[in-house]
Amino acid sequence: MRKVTLYHNPKCTKSRQALEEIKKRHFEYETIEYLKFPLTKKEIRELLVKLNMGVKEIIRKEESIYKEKYKTSEFTNEEWLEILEANPKLMQRPIMVIGDKATIGRPLENVIELLNS
């Protein structure tokens, strides 16, 4: 059975739902509380490859820190990686990884689709 990695925020409803779906299907899994253990720029880059997304696509634009500090400025991809590394709260959640594929768990159907693949 394939192992699932879930970048998880236990305070987030969607993240808890994703974890419950993984448990319900009896997958072997690891949770990484990325707010406690922020990802490095290298790890974020690797995650982006698995997500098949650009860095700007995983930014949480509704977060107050985004609106206060970043919304009105332009940043390079490298600068966004540095911003995410310093402010993990800005990263979309949950993110689930299986092998070389990943998905953002909003909506939950994304998690179910990847678990079924």
Backbone atoms as SQL, in Angstrom:
CREATE TABLE atoms (id INTEGER PRIMARY KEY, chain TEXT, resi INTEGER, resn TEXT, atom TEXT, x REAL, y REAL, z REAL);
INSERT INTO atoms VALUES
  (1, 'A', 1, 'MET', 'N', 0.847, -1.186, 0.000),
  (2, 'A', 1, 'MET', 'CA', 0.000, 0.000, 0.000),
  (3, 'A', 1, 'MET', 'C', 0.887, 1.243, 0.000),
  (4, 'A', 2, 'ARG', 'N', 0.453, 2.236, -0.744),
  (5, 'A', 2, 'ARG', 'CA', 1.205, 3.480, -0.839),
  (6, 'A', 2, 'ARG', 'C', 1.046, 4.309, 0.429),
  (7, 'A', 3, 'LYS', 'N', 2.117, 5.004, 0.788),
  (8, 'A', 3, 'LYS', 'CA', 2.095, 5.861, 1.965),
  (9, 'A', 3, 'LYS', 'C', 1.639, 7.259, 1.572),
  (10, 'A', 4, 'VAL', 'N', 0.816, 7.835, 2.433),
  (11, 'A', 4, 'VAL', 'CA', 0.286, 9.177, 2.229),
  (12, 'A', 4, 'VAL', 'C', 0.986, 10.125, 3.193),
  (13, 'A', 5, 'THR', 'N', 1.372, 11.287, 2.683),
  (14, 'A', 5, 'THR', 'CA', 1.882, 12.355, 3.535),
  (15, 'A', 5, 'THR', 'C', 0.874, 13.489, 3.475),
  (16, 'A', 6, 'LEU', 'N', 0.482, 13.965, 4.643),
  (17, 'A', 6, 'LEU', 'CA', -0.485, 15.054, 4.709),
  (18, 'A', 6, 'LEU', 'C', 0.151, 16.235, 5.430),
  (19, 'A', 7, 'TYR', 'N', 0.273, 17.347, 4.714),
  (20, 'A', 7, 'TYR', 'CA', 0.713, 18.605, 5.326),
  (21, 'A', 7, 'TYR', 'C', -0.533, 19.176, 5.967),
  (22, 'A', 8, 'HIS', 'N', -0.510, 19.178, 7.287),
  (23, 'A', 8, 'HIS', 'CA', -1.721, 19.219, 8.082),
  (24, 'A', 8, 'HIS', 'C', -1.714, 20.380, 9.073),
  (25, 'A', 9, 'ASN', 'N', -2.891, 20.990, 9.227),
  (26, 'A', 9, 'ASN', 'CA', -3.133, 21.957, 10.284),
  (27, 'A', 9, 'ASN', 'C', -4.324, 21.423, 11.071),
  (28, 'A', 10, 'PRO', 'N', -4.106, 20.911, 12.276),
  (29, 'A', 10, 'PRO', 'CA', -5.202, 20.290, 13.020),
  (30, 'A', 10, 'PRO', 'C', -6.333, 21.245, 13.375),
  (31, 'A', 11, 'LYS', 'N', -6.112, 22.539, 13.273),
  (32, 'A', 11, 'LYS', 'CA', -7.172, 23.509, 13.555),
  (33, 'A', 11, 'LYS', 'C', -8.066, 23.755, 12.345),
  (34, 'A', 12, 'CYS', 'N', -7.669, 23.243, 11.191),
  (35, 'A', 12, 'CYS', 'CA', -8.401, 23.467, 9.939),
  (36, 'A', 12, 'CYS', 'C', -9.392, 22.329, 9.688),
  (37, 'A', 13, 'THR', 'N', -10.644, 22.685, 9.481),
  (38, 'A', 13, 'THR', 'CA', -11.686, 21.697, 9.211),
  (39, 'A', 13, 'THR', 'C', -11.363, 20.848, 7.992),
  (40, 'A', 14, 'LYS', 'N', -10.943, 21.476, 6.903),
  (41, 'A', 14, 'LYS', 'CA', -10.642, 20.730, 5.671),
  (42, 'A', 14, 'LYS', 'C', -9.481, 19.771, 5.882),
  (43, 'A', 15, 'SER', 'N', -8.509, 20.194, 6.663),
  (44, 'A', 15, 'SER', 'CA', -7.369, 19.344, 6.947),
  (45, 'A', 15, 'SER', 'C', -7.797, 18.133, 7.782),
  (46, 'A', 16, 'ARG', 'N', -8.634, 18.357, 8.766),
  (47, 'A', 16, 'ARG', 'CA', -9.143, 17.242, 9.584),
  (48, 'A', 16, 'ARG', 'C', -9.984, 16.297, 8.733),
  (49, 'A', 17, 'GLN', 'N', -10.775, 16.828, 7.821),
  (50, 'A', 17, 'GLN', 'CA', -11.586, 15.980, 6.939),
  (51, 'A', 17, 'GLN', 'C', -10.695, 15.108, 6.056),
  (52, 'A', 18, 'ALA', 'N', -9.627, 15.691, 5.538),
  (53, 'A', 18, 'ALA', 'CA', -8.699, 14.927, 4.702),
  (54, 'A', 18, 'ALA', 'C', -8.073, 13.789, 5.505),
  (55, 'A', 19, 'LEU', 'N', -7.654, 14.089, 6.721),
  (56, 'A', 19, 'LEU', 'CA', -7.055, 13.064, 7.571),
  (57, 'A', 19, 'LEU', 'C', -8.061, 11.955, 7.869),
  (58, 'A', 20, 'GLU', 'N', -9.291, 12.301, 8.141),
  (59, 'A', 20, 'GLU', 'CA', -10.323, 11.286, 8.397),
  (60, 'A', 20, 'GLU', 'C', -10.533, 10.403, 7.175),
  (61, 'A', 21, 'GLU', 'N', -10.500, 10.989, 5.989),
  (62, 'A', 21, 'GLU', 'CA', -10.680, 10.208, 4.756),
  (63, 'A', 21, 'GLU', 'C', -9.526, 9.219, 4.584),
  (64, 'A', 22, 'ILE', 'N', -8.320, 9.664, 4.870),
  (65, 'A', 22, 'ILE', 'CA', -7.148, 8.788, 4.787),
  (66, 'A', 22, 'ILE', 'C', -7.281, 7.632, 5.777),
  (67, 'A', 23, 'LYS', 'N', -7.658, 7.950, 7.008),
  (68, 'A', 23, 'LYS', 'CA', -7.822, 6.919, 8.045),
  (69, 'A', 23, 'LYS', 'C', -8.941, 5.945, 7.691),
  (70, 'A', 24, 'LYS', 'N', -10.031, 6.471, 7.188),
  (71, 'A', 24, 'LYS', 'CA', -11.183, 5.649, 6.835),
  (72, 'A', 24, 'LYS', 'C', -10.818, 4.591, 5.795),
  (73, 'A', 25, 'ARG', 'N', -9.889, 4.943, 4.928),
  (74, 'A', 25, 'ARG', 'CA', -9.482, 4.023, 3.869),
  (75, 'A', 25, 'ARG', 'C', -8.271, 3.175, 4.262),
  (76, 'A', 26, 'HIS', 'N', -7.831, 3.321, 5.501),
  (77, 'A', 26, 'HIS', 'CA', -6.755, 2.503, 6.067),
  (78, 'A', 26, 'HIS', 'C', -5.421, 2.642, 5.336),
  (79, 'A', 27, 'PHE', 'N', -5.130, 3.850, 4.849),
  (80, 'A', 27, 'PHE', 'CA', -3.837, 4.109, 4.244),
  (81, 'A', 27, 'PHE', 'C', -2.789, 4.291, 5.338),
  (82, 'A', 28, 'GLU', 'N', -1.580, 3.858, 5.057),
  (83, 'A', 28, 'GLU', 'CA', -0.456, 4.212, 5.918),
  (84, 'A', 28, 'GLU', 'C', -0.200, 5.697, 5.673),
  (85, 'A', 29, 'TYR', 'N', -0.011, 6.475, 6.731),
  (86, 'A', 29, 'TYR', 'CA', 0.137, 7.911, 6.537),
  (87, 'A', 29, 'TYR', 'C', 1.082, 8.545, 7.547),
  (88, 'A', 30, 'GLU', 'N', 1.519, 9.713, 7.166),
  (89, 'A', 30, 'GLU', 'CA', 2.327, 10.570, 8.034),
  (90, 'A', 30, 'GLU', 'C', 1.722, 11.967, 7.947),
  (91, 'A', 31, 'THR', 'N', 1.557, 12.604, 9.086),
  (92, 'A', 31, 'THR', 'CA', 1.112, 13.998, 9.079),
  (93, 'A', 31, 'THR', 'C', 2.296, 14.879, 9.430),
  (94, 'A', 32, 'ILE', 'N', 2.367, 15.995, 8.740),
  (95, 'A', 32, 'ILE', 'CA', 3.391, 16.999, 9.018),
  (96, 'A', 32, 'ILE', 'C', 2.661, 18.287, 9.350),
  (97, 'A', 33, 'GLU', 'N', 2.786, 18.707, 10.587),
  (98, 'A', 33, 'GLU', 'CA', 2.164, 19.964, 11.005),
  (99, 'A', 33, 'GLU', 'C', 3.072, 21.098, 10.554),
  (100, 'A', 34, 'TYR', 'N', 2.816, 21.565, 9.347),
  (101, 'A', 34, 'TYR', 'CA', 3.729, 22.505, 8.699),
  (102, 'A', 34, 'TYR', 'C', 3.779, 23.875, 9.381),
  (103, 'A', 35, 'LEU', 'N', 2.826, 24.180, 10.252),
  (104, 'A', 35, 'LEU', 'CA', 2.924, 25.436, 10.999),
  (105, 'A', 35, 'LEU', 'C', 3.963, 25.307, 12.120),
  (106, 'A', 36, 'LYS', 'N', 4.098, 24.112, 12.680),
  (107, 'A', 36, 'LYS', 'CA', 5.104, 23.861, 13.712),
  (108, 'A', 36, 'LYS', 'C', 6.473, 23.576, 13.099),
  (109, 'A', 37, 'PHE', 'N', 6.459, 22.925, 11.950),
  (110, 'A', 37, 'PHE', 'CA', 7.687, 22.519, 11.265),
  (111, 'A', 37, 'PHE', 'C', 7.647, 23.037, 9.826),
  (112, 'A', 38, 'PRO', 'N', 7.916, 24.338, 9.644),
  (113, 'A', 38, 'PRO', 'CA', 7.794, 24.944, 8.316),
  (114, 'A', 38, 'PRO', 'C', 8.682, 24.269, 7.273),
  (115, 'A', 39, 'LEU', 'N', 8.177, 24.242, 6.066),
  (116, 'A', 39, 'LEU', 'CA', 8.922, 23.672, 4.957),
  (117, 'A', 39, 'LEU', 'C', 10.025, 24.634, 4.526),
  (118, 'A', 40, 'THR', 'N', 11.110, 24.063, 4.050),
  (119, 'A', 40, 'THR', 'CA', 12.185, 24.867, 3.484),
  (120, 'A', 40, 'THR', 'C', 11.810, 25.235, 2.047),
  (121, 'A', 41, 'LYS', 'N', 12.541, 26.170, 1.480),
  (122, 'A', 41, 'LYS', 'CA', 12.294, 26.529, 0.075),
  (123, 'A', 41, 'LYS', 'C', 12.442, 25.302, -0.817),
  (124, 'A', 42, 'LYS', 'N', 13.443, 24.472, -0.541),
  (125, 'A', 42, 'LYS', 'CA', 13.659, 23.261, -1.335),
  (126, 'A', 42, 'LYS', 'C', 12.448, 22.333, -1.237),
  (127, 'A', 43, 'GLU', 'N', 11.931, 22.141, -0.037),
  (128, 'A', 43, 'GLU', 'CA', 10.768, 21.270, 0.152),
  (129, 'A', 43, 'GLU', 'C', 9.527, 21.839, -0.538),
  (130, 'A', 44, 'ILE', 'N', 9.370, 23.151, -0.491),
  (131, 'A', 44, 'ILE', 'CA', 8.230, 23.785, -1.174),
  (132, 'A', 44, 'ILE', 'C', 8.354, 23.583, -2.677),
  (133, 'A', 45, 'ARG', 'N', 9.563, 23.758, -3.219),
  (134, 'A', 45, 'ARG', 'CA', 9.783, 23.536, -4.660),
  (135, 'A', 45, 'ARG', 'C', 9.406, 22.102, -5.043),
  (136, 'A', 46, 'GLU', 'N', 9.842, 21.129, -4.236),
  (137, 'A', 46, 'GLU', 'CA', 9.531, 19.720, -4.517),
  (138, 'A', 46, 'GLU', 'C', 8.024, 19.484, -4.467),
  (139, 'A', 47, 'LEU', 'N', 7.358, 20.113, -3.526),
  (140, 'A', 47, 'LEU', 'CA', 5.907, 19.991, -3.412),
  (141, 'A', 47, 'LEU', 'C', 5.219, 20.594, -4.630),
  (142, 'A', 48, 'LEU', 'N', 5.712, 21.717, -5.109),
  (143, 'A', 48, 'LEU', 'CA', 5.126, 22.371, -6.286),
  (144, 'A', 48, 'LEU', 'C', 5.223, 21.481, -7.521),
  (145, 'A', 49, 'VAL', 'N', 6.323, 20.769, -7.660),
  (146, 'A', 49, 'VAL', 'CA', 6.477, 19.838, -8.786),
  (147, 'A', 49, 'VAL', 'C', 5.408, 18.753, -8.699),
  (148, 'A', 50, 'LYS', 'N', 5.219, 18.209, -7.509),
  (149, 'A', 50, 'LYS', 'CA', 4.219, 17.150, -7.327),
  (150, 'A', 50, 'LYS', 'C', 2.802, 17.678, -7.524),
  (151, 'A', 51, 'LEU', 'N', 2.584, 18.931, -7.156),
  (152, 'A', 51, 'LEU', 'CA', 1.268, 19.557, -7.349),
  (153, 'A', 51, 'LEU', 'C', 1.050, 19.989, -8.795),
  (154, 'A', 52, 'ASN', 'N', 2.151, 20.118, -9.543),
  (155, 'A', 52, 'ASN', 'CA', 2.110, 20.668, -10.901),
  (156, 'A', 52, 'ASN', 'C', 1.518, 22.084, -10.873),
  (157, 'A', 53, 'MET', 'N', 2.029, 22.895, -9.940),
  (158, 'A', 53, 'MET', 'CA', 1.544, 24.265, -9.751),
  (159, 'A', 53, 'MET', 'C', 2.718, 25.216, -9.595),
  (160, 'A', 54, 'GLY', 'N', 2.422, 26.484, -9.803),
  (161, 'A', 54, 'GLY', 'CA', 3.378, 27.533, -9.512),
  (162, 'A', 54, 'GLY', 'C', 3.207, 27.989, -8.082),
  (163, 'A', 55, 'VAL', 'N', 4.217, 28.652, -7.561),
  (164, 'A', 55, 'VAL', 'CA', 4.198, 29.057, -6.156),
  (165, 'A', 55, 'VAL', 'C', 3.021, 29.983, -5.840),
  (166, 'A', 56, 'LYS', 'N', 2.654, 30.855, -6.762),
  (167, 'A', 56, 'LYS', 'CA', 1.558, 31.795, -6.488),
  (168, 'A', 56, 'LYS', 'C', 0.209, 31.086, -6.341),
  (169, 'A', 57, 'GLU', 'N', 0.118, 29.882, -6.897),
  (170, 'A', 57, 'GLU', 'CA', -1.137, 29.131, -6.828),
  (171, 'A', 57, 'GLU', 'C', -1.395, 28.513, -5.460),
  (172, 'A', 58, 'ILE', 'N', -0.384, 28.442, -4.615),
  (173, 'A', 58, 'ILE', 'CA', -0.599, 27.844, -3.296),
  (174, 'A', 58, 'ILE', 'C', -0.630, 28.889, -2.184),
  (175, 'A', 59, 'ILE', 'N', -0.731, 30.150, -2.565),
  (176, 'A', 59, 'ILE', 'CA', -0.805, 31.232, -1.585),
  (177, 'A', 59, 'ILE', 'C', -2.254, 31.390, -1.125),
  (178, 'A', 60, 'ARG', 'N', -2.438, 31.467, 0.191),
  (179, 'A', 60, 'ARG', 'CA', -3.761, 31.726, 0.772),
  (180, 'A', 60, 'ARG', 'C', -3.994, 33.233, 0.784),
  (181, 'A', 61, 'LYS', 'N', -4.745, 33.696, -0.183),
  (182, 'A', 61, 'LYS', 'CA', -4.943, 35.135, -0.359),
  (183, 'A', 61, 'LYS', 'C', -5.958, 35.751, 0.598),
  (184, 'A', 62, 'GLU', 'N', -6.647, 34.922, 1.358),
  (185, 'A', 62, 'GLU', 'CA', -7.613, 35.443, 2.332),
  (186, 'A', 62, 'GLU', 'C', -7.013, 35.651, 3.719),
  (187, 'A', 63, 'GLU', 'N', -5.777, 35.218, 3.901),
  (188, 'A', 63, 'GLU', 'CA', -5.115, 35.406, 5.197),
  (189, 'A', 63, 'GLU', 'C', -4.837, 36.888, 5.430),
  (190, 'A', 64, 'SER', 'N', -5.019, 37.325, 6.661),
  (191, 'A', 64, 'SER', 'CA', -4.806, 38.739, 6.982),
  (192, 'A', 64, 'SER', 'C', -3.370, 39.167, 6.703),
  (193, 'A', 65, 'ILE', 'N', -2.401, 38.298, 6.954),
  (194, 'A', 65, 'ILE', 'CA', -1.008, 38.661, 6.704),
  (195, 'A', 65, 'ILE', 'C', -0.768, 38.917, 5.208),
  (196, 'A', 66, 'TYR', 'N', -1.445, 38.158, 4.350),
  (197, 'A', 66, 'TYR', 'CA', -1.322, 38.384, 2.910),
  (198, 'A', 66, 'TYR', 'C', -1.882, 39.764, 2.563),
  (199, 'A', 67, 'LYS', 'N', -3.073, 40.049, 3.050),
  (200, 'A', 67, 'LYS', 'CA', -3.721, 41.321, 2.737),
  (201, 'A', 67, 'LYS', 'C', -2.926, 42.511, 3.272),
  (202, 'A', 68, 'GLU', 'N', -2.341, 42.348, 4.456),
  (203, 'A', 68, 'GLU', 'CA', -1.615, 43.452, 5.088),
  (204, 'A', 68, 'GLU', 'C', -0.229, 43.679, 4.507),
  (205, 'A', 69, 'LYS', 'N', 0.471, 42.593, 4.137),
  (206, 'A', 69, 'LYS', 'CA', 1.879, 42.732, 3.770),
  (207, 'A', 69, 'LYS', 'C', 2.216, 42.450, 2.311),
  (208, 'A', 70, 'TYR', 'N', 1.401, 41.648, 1.621),
  (209, 'A', 70, 'TYR', 'CA', 1.848, 41.147, 0.327),
  (210, 'A', 70, 'TYR', 'C', 0.914, 41.442, -0.845),
  (211, 'A', 71, 'LYS', 'N', -0.330, 41.732, -0.588),
  (212, 'A', 71, 'LYS', 'CA', -1.341, 41.848, -1.639),
  (213, 'A', 71, 'LYS', 'C', -0.992, 42.891, -2.696),
  (214, 'A', 72, 'THR', 'N', -0.471, 44.011, -2.291),
  (215, 'A', 72, 'THR', 'CA', -0.265, 45.115, -3.227),
  (216, 'A', 72, 'THR', 'C', 1.137, 45.156, -3.829),
  (217, 'A', 73, 'SER', 'N', 1.947, 44.159, -3.568),
  (218, 'A', 73, 'SER', 'CA', 3.319, 44.135, -4.084),
  (219, 'A', 73, 'SER', 'C', 3.516, 42.986, -5.055),
  (220, 'A', 74, 'GLU', 'N', 4.493, 43.145, -5.921),
  (221, 'A', 74, 'GLU', 'CA', 4.871, 42.088, -6.858),
  (222, 'A', 74, 'GLU', 'C', 6.129, 41.409, -6.334),
  (223, 'A', 75, 'PHE', 'N', 6.152, 40.081, -6.399),
  (224, 'A', 75, 'PHE', 'CA', 7.302, 39.315, -5.944),
  (225, 'A', 75, 'PHE', 'C', 7.674, 38.286, -6.995),
  (226, 'A', 76, 'THR', 'N', 8.945, 37.967, -7.066),
  (227, 'A', 76, 'THR', 'CA', 9.401, 36.892, -7.944),
  (228, 'A', 76, 'THR', 'C', 9.015, 35.555, -7.302),
  (229, 'A', 77, 'ASN', 'N', 9.116, 34.503, -8.068),
  (230, 'A', 77, 'ASN', 'CA', 8.843, 33.169, -7.513),
  (231, 'A', 77, 'ASN', 'C', 9.783, 32.868, -6.352),
  (232, 'A', 78, 'GLU', 'N', 11.054, 33.234, -6.500),
  (233, 'A', 78, 'GLU', 'CA', 12.032, 32.997, -5.432),
  (234, 'A', 78, 'GLU', 'C', 11.655, 33.773, -4.170),
  (235, 'A', 79, 'GLU', 'N', 11.196, 35.001, -4.335),
  (236, 'A', 79, 'GLU', 'CA', 10.761, 35.789, -3.179),
  (237, 'A', 79, 'GLU', 'C', 9.534, 35.166, -2.521),
  (238, 'A', 80, 'TRP', 'N', 8.597, 34.650, -3.338),
  (239, 'A', 80, 'TRP', 'CA', 7.429, 33.982, -2.771),
  (240, 'A', 80, 'TRP', 'C', 7.840, 32.746, -1.968),
  (241, 'A', 81, 'LEU', 'N', 8.827, 32.017, -2.464),
  (242, 'A', 81, 'LEU', 'CA', 9.314, 30.852, -1.720),
  (243, 'A', 81, 'LEU', 'C', 9.869, 31.278, -0.367),
  (244, 'A', 82, 'GLU', 'N', 10.596, 32.369, -0.345),
  (245, 'A', 82, 'GLU', 'CA', 11.134, 32.887, 0.917),
  (246, 'A', 82, 'GLU', 'C', 10.002, 33.335, 1.843),
  (247, 'A', 83, 'ILE', 'N', 8.991, 33.966, 1.273),
  (248, 'A', 83, 'ILE', 'CA', 7.841, 34.420, 2.067),
  (249, 'A', 83, 'ILE', 'C', 7.104, 33.223, 2.671),
  (250, 'A', 84, 'LEU', 'N', 6.886, 32.177, 1.870),
  (251, 'A', 84, 'LEU', 'CA', 6.220, 30.975, 2.384),
  (252, 'A', 84, 'LEU', 'C', 7.048, 30.270, 3.450),
  (253, 'A', 85, 'GLU', 'N', 8.343, 30.238, 3.244),
  (254, 'A', 85, 'GLU', 'CA', 9.216, 29.607, 4.226),
  (255, 'A', 85, 'GLU', 'C', 9.119, 30.336, 5.576),
  (256, 'A', 86, 'ALA', 'N', 9.031, 31.668, 5.518),
  (257, 'A', 86, 'ALA', 'CA', 8.955, 32.477, 6.741),
  (258, 'A', 86, 'ALA', 'C', 7.542, 32.569, 7.301),
  (259, 'A', 87, 'ASN', 'N', 6.530, 32.343, 6.454),
  (260, 'A', 87, 'ASN', 'CA', 5.123, 32.487, 6.843),
  (261, 'A', 87, 'ASN', 'C', 4.324, 31.280, 6.368),
  (262, 'A', 88, 'PRO', 'N', 4.515, 30.117, 6.982),
  (263, 'A', 88, 'PRO', 'CA', 3.847, 28.906, 6.494),
  (264, 'A', 88, 'PRO', 'C', 2.328, 29.000, 6.511),
  (265, 'A', 89, 'LYS', 'N', 1.791, 29.908, 7.293),
  (266, 'A', 89, 'LYS', 'CA', 0.338, 30.084, 7.346),
  (267, 'A', 89, 'LYS', 'C', -0.234, 30.493, 5.986),
  (268, 'A', 90, 'LEU', 'N', 0.618, 31.039, 5.131),
  (269, 'A', 90, 'LEU', 'CA', 0.173, 31.484, 3.806),
  (270, 'A', 90, 'LEU', 'C', 0.021, 30.346, 2.797),
  (271, 'A', 91, 'MET', 'N', 0.439, 29.143, 3.168),
  (272, 'A', 91, 'MET', 'CA', 0.369, 28.022, 2.234),
  (273, 'A', 91, 'MET', 'C', -1.006, 27.365, 2.301),
  (274, 'A', 92, 'GLN', 'N', -1.554, 27.043, 1.141),
  (275, 'A', 92, 'GLN', 'CA', -2.830, 26.328, 1.085),
  (276, 'A', 92, 'GLN', 'C', -2.755, 25.060, 1.913),
  (277, 'A', 93, 'ARG', 'N', -3.900, 24.651, 2.427),
  (278, 'A', 93, 'ARG', 'CA', -3.955, 23.441, 3.232),
  (279, 'A', 93, 'ARG', 'C', -5.294, 22.764, 3.054),
  (280, 'A', 94, 'PRO', 'N', -5.312, 21.492, 3.317),
  (281, 'A', 94, 'PRO', 'CA', -4.180, 20.602, 3.471),
  (282, 'A', 94, 'PRO', 'C', -3.578, 20.276, 2.110),
  (283, 'A', 95, 'ILE', 'N', -2.367, 19.787, 2.126),
  (284, 'A', 95, 'ILE', 'CA', -1.753, 19.262, 0.905),
  (285, 'A', 95, 'ILE', 'C', -1.433, 17.805, 1.184),
  (286, 'A', 96, 'MET', 'N', -1.891, 16.938, 0.287),
  (287, 'A', 96, 'MET', 'CA', -1.683, 15.508, 0.425),
  (288, 'A', 96, 'MET', 'C', -0.777, 15.022, -0.695),
  (289, 'A', 97, 'VAL', 'N', 0.183, 14.182, -0.330),
  (290, 'A', 97, 'VAL', 'CA', 1.147, 13.640, -1.285),
  (291, 'A', 97, 'VAL', 'C', 1.097, 12.118, -1.249),
  (292, 'A', 98, 'ILE', 'N', 1.054, 11.538, -2.439),
  (293, 'A', 98, 'ILE', 'CA', 1.218, 10.090, -2.599),
  (294, 'A', 98, 'ILE', 'C', 2.227, 9.909, -3.730),
  (295, 'A', 99, 'GLY', 'N', 3.384, 9.391, -3.391),
  (296, 'A', 99, 'GLY', 'CA', 4.418, 9.184, -4.406),
  (297, 'A', 99, 'GLY', 'C', 4.855, 10.494, -5.020),
  (298, 'A', 100, 'ASP', 'N', 4.731, 10.568, -6.339),
  (299, 'A', 100, 'ASP', 'CA', 5.170, 11.784, -7.036),
  (300, 'A', 100, 'ASP', 'C', 3.997, 12.695, -7.400),
  (301, 'A', 101, 'LYS', 'N', 2.842, 12.477, -6.773),
  (302, 'A', 101, 'LYS', 'CA', 1.671, 13.314, -7.031),
  (303, 'A', 101, 'LYS', 'C', 1.176, 13.929, -5.736),
  (304, 'A', 102, 'ALA', 'N', 0.590, 15.110, -5.871),
  (305, 'A', 102, 'ALA', 'CA', 0.045, 15.801, -4.698),
  (306, 'A', 102, 'ALA', 'C', -1.204, 16.559, -5.117),
  (307, 'A', 103, 'THR', 'N', -1.993, 16.916, -4.116),
  (308, 'A', 103, 'THR', 'CA', -3.186, 17.714, -4.350),
  (309, 'A', 103, 'THR', 'C', -3.453, 18.594, -3.146),
  (310, 'A', 104, 'ILE', 'N', -4.096, 19.717, -3.411),
  (311, 'A', 104, 'ILE', 'CA', -4.597, 20.551, -2.331),
  (312, 'A', 104, 'ILE', 'C', -5.956, 19.996, -1.961),
  (313, 'A', 105, 'GLY', 'N', -6.189, 19.769, -0.683),
  (314, 'A', 105, 'GLY', 'CA', -7.403, 19.099, -0.216),
  (315, 'A', 105, 'GLY', 'C', -8.618, 19.987, -0.102),
  (316, 'A', 106, 'ARG', 'N', -8.732, 20.962, -0.926),
  (317, 'A', 106, 'ARG', 'CA', -9.912, 21.832, -1.007),
  (318, 'A', 106, 'ARG', 'C', -10.374, 21.807, -2.457),
  (319, 'A', 107, 'PRO', 'N', -11.457, 21.212, -2.737),
  (320, 'A', 107, 'PRO', 'CA', -12.407, 20.518, -1.884),
  (321, 'A', 107, 'PRO', 'C', -11.918, 19.103, -1.555),
  (322, 'A', 108, 'LEU', 'N', -12.629, 18.458, -0.642),
  (323, 'A', 108, 'LEU', 'CA', -12.282, 17.111, -0.215),
  (324, 'A', 108, 'LEU', 'C', -12.255, 16.127, -1.386),
  (325, 'A', 109, 'GLU', 'N', -13.011, 16.407, -2.414),
  (326, 'A', 109, 'GLU', 'CA', -13.030, 15.532, -3.596),
  (327, 'A', 109, 'GLU', 'C', -11.632, 15.387, -4.194),
  (328, 'A', 110, 'ASN', 'N', -10.784, 16.408, -4.070),
  (329, 'A', 110, 'ASN', 'CA', -9.407, 16.302, -4.564),
  (330, 'A', 110, 'ASN', 'C', -8.656, 15.195, -3.838),
  (331, 'A', 111, 'VAL', 'N', -8.853, 15.110, -2.528),
  (332, 'A', 111, 'VAL', 'CA', -8.216, 14.068, -1.716),
  (333, 'A', 111, 'VAL', 'C', -8.732, 12.701, -2.133),
  (334, 'A', 112, 'ILE', 'N', -10.027, 12.584, -2.270),
  (335, 'A', 112, 'ILE', 'CA', -10.638, 11.301, -2.649),
  (336, 'A', 112, 'ILE', 'C', -10.139, 10.848, -4.019),
  (337, 'A', 113, 'GLU', 'N', -10.052, 11.778, -4.950),
  (338, 'A', 113, 'GLU', 'CA', -9.575, 11.450, -6.300),
  (339, 'A', 113, 'GLU', 'C', -8.136, 10.917, -6.271),
  (340, 'A', 114, 'LEU', 'N', -7.261, 11.580, -5.502),
  (341, 'A', 114, 'LEU', 'CA', -5.886, 11.116, -5.435),
  (342, 'A', 114, 'LEU', 'C', -5.778, 9.767, -4.692),
  (343, 'A', 115, 'LEU', 'N', -6.547, 9.594, -3.649),
  (344, 'A', 115, 'LEU', 'CA', -6.550, 8.313, -2.946),
  (345, 'A', 115, 'LEU', 'C', -7.029, 7.176, -3.846),
  (346, 'A', 116, 'ASN', 'N', -7.935, 7.487, -4.760),
  (347, 'A', 116, 'ASN', 'CA', -8.478, 6.471, -5.673),
  (348, 'A', 116, 'ASN', 'C', -7.575, 6.193, -6.872),
  (349, 'A', 117, 'SER', 'N', -6.580, 7.043, -7.102),
  (350, 'A', 117, 'SER', 'CA', -5.753, 6.886, -8.319),
  (351, 'A', 117, 'SER', 'C', -4.723, 5.782, -8.187);
